[in-house]
Amino acid sequence: MGRLQDLFALLWADYSAINTQVTPIHDVLERRGETLINDHVAFRTFAYPGLDIASMAAPFVALGYKVAGKYDFPEKKLDAAHFEHPEDGWPKVFISQLRLRELSLGAQSILQGLINQIPSGFTARWDWCAGGRPWVPDFASYEALERESDYAAWMAAFGFRANHFTVLVNALKTFPDLQSLNLFLKAEGFPLNAAGGEIKGSPDIFLEQSSTLAGEADVAFRDGMHRIPGCYYEFARRFPMPDGKVFQGFNSKSADKIFESTHRRSG
Ligand code: NI
């Protein structure tokens, strides 16, 4: 399982470099004596041959992961699937894909232009899900995409990498619930995504989630550097189902709002 460990280490190094909130959040929680467990790592991609969920999941599946849930986000024009590893200790992998054909022709043509820039051999790398952005967008295209799909704009700017890691709140010893963790994070100066309420979900769907607002990152565009929202950090509390087993899936209604954590704060 060394390869799996290496892949998650690579994804984490890249993610924590882009999201400058991650290391400070880790530090303040560890200073309280917490050990952080990852609930899931989330990826974004396109419904496009060779780039779709199945293609991106391939290295995880080759290393033992199995599909454990499928989801539809009609408003965001996304399909998603989550994968679990049969051995304890590995995070779930959540991959969503943007249904390009449901976008305007203008957005489709911008995204096709980016996909056309992918160097041959890029997706032949076993770890291309951590390969970063294999194209250079211009800022006007980013802004055009942003007006239509925040998800598409994020993909154009950041490409293939972890969109977020997620702290499993159940494994924290000094926070009885997600509310108390949220209060602590805000007091420490980390703004949370309040779209749809800070806590998405509820015990009756067996899942509560919150997330930081994506920190700003300096990103290179064809016409220079621009400061835009990067990645966010997520927090998940899971509840037991009537059969006593802790729910391991996701809920499309609450995840819909979590996707908005990469919106620009100005609106
Ligand atoms: Ni998530």
Residues whose N, C-alpha, C, O or C-beta is under 5 A from the ligand:
A	BS01	NI	A42 E234
